[in-house]
Amino acid sequence: MFLILDGTGPQYAQLSRAMKAAILDGRIGIGSRLAPTRELAQELGLSRTTVLAAYEQLRAEGFIDARVGSGSYVAHLQTTRTARPLERSITPPSRYAHRARRVQDRTIAQLHSGLRYNLQYGNPLVNPALSETWGRELARAAAYTPTSDIRAQGSPALREQVCAYLARHRGVRALPENVLIVSGAQQAFSLAARVLLNEGDPVALEDPHYFGAYQALGAHGARICSVPVDHEGLVCEALPVPAPALVCVTPSHQFPSGAVMSLRRRLELLHYADTHNSWILEDDYDGEFRYDSRPLAALRSLDQGDRVIHVGSFSKTLFGSLRLAYMVLPVALRDDFINAKYLSDFSCPGIEQAALAHFMESGGFERHLRQARKELKGRREELIRGLHRHAGDRVDIVDSPAGMHVVVWLRGYDEAQAQELIELAHSQGLGLYPMAPHYASAQARQGLLLGYCGLSAQELHDAMQLFGHCLDEMEERMALRPARRRCQGG
């Protein structure tokens, strides 16, 4: 127990005051069992008689209860603790800290945790069988992985498996020496900022965009140049001139709109990078999950000038908590990225890398992906059926048969009404998520991202029925408002 005596008066009184202060500010919790007197006396360098006297004083004042044969416990006090201020008391110590403090303003994850029907997007499919398999892989890897094996670039075995997987499923031909294992796609963005950008340098980012990329680049000090997205993906004609050092795109399944970049646009972007000596960061978000045909080849597979940094993540295909991803690097940038990774955290955890390498080598990873595609396709179809049945022509559904969420646009809603709908749904146990935070500026059209990984088909059926009820109530509310205004004006 960490206690500081104030040096005033008898030692038992000093100890009593110190313990009362610890109880009142919560350092010693209500109902906690106190250390035995002999043990506390030894720890604090006091006599046991002093500690006994302090405990007796605390019992007399009602701070602790004595239980025969059990010990002394903190009493349940009817008192209100004064909350300590949580506000920062110092100015940001650096420009980076100043920019990073604004990150939380754009965080939207877990807005509706604990609700019965939470249509959270971005979370992977929960598969209990996969958890059991992964536990066996970890146990196997822990038995033979060298405890001192730290490699900034990542496990050679895992890098080899990544190359084999990319060649089979993403059309990317890569060598293990050009692959870097990183701690999720978020670290990939951070490393790209460190290697390629100085403070104030421009970077092109899709609009709408993945807010994690926006945060990482903005905190580094990059000047974000928003480039619009349409049904063919990034509008290359809107790319800035002079060109930025870095262009960030999600071509296989644009986040969050769901658009797939057309071949024409892909070739235009590669030509832009070659002509202007720019680098492209390809976030292969949800590239594995396409339900109407085989997954499209990655942008990197078309790259003849070695300008594309390809990023893929296992967090969306396996577990969000796994925090393992990979980067396929242009040869000219390879050593700089490896150095940046080393300076960041030395390396990713070796046991998890070994487990993942064996899981991929044994075929378990691809079996999981096949099962996940089948399950997610069924859930997506149930979600869309429910939207047609219960929302009807009140929403426009984006036709994007890929990924793990569906985008719907609300007809006739402004921003305030869309937020009211989200709050109403929350009160009914339904979690909805807006499109608005992913845009660089306010948009007239209001939309929702509906994730379907976390709910079963039956739960999605019920959730869409509830969504329809919420739309009904919003229609009633909006219909009454003009009449109320007329009454007030009359």
NORGISUL-V202309 format. One line per field, one symbol per residue. burial: # if it has 9 or more other ideal C-beta (glycine too) atoms within 8 Angstrom, else .. A space follows every 10 residues. Layout:
burial = ???
//
This chain:
burial = #.#....... .######### .##....#.. ...#..#..# #..#.#.#.# #####.###. ..##...... .####.#... .......... .....##.#. #.#..#.... .#..#.#### #.##..#..# ..##..##.# #...#..... .####.#### #######.## .#.#.#.### ########## #######... ########## ########## ##.####.#. .#####..## ..######## ########## #...###### .###.#.### ########## #...#..### ###...#### ########.. .#.####### ..##..#### ##....##.# ########## ...###.##. ###.###### .######### #..##.##.# .######### ..#.#.#### ##.###.#.# ######.##. .....##### #####...## ########## #.###.#... ..........
//
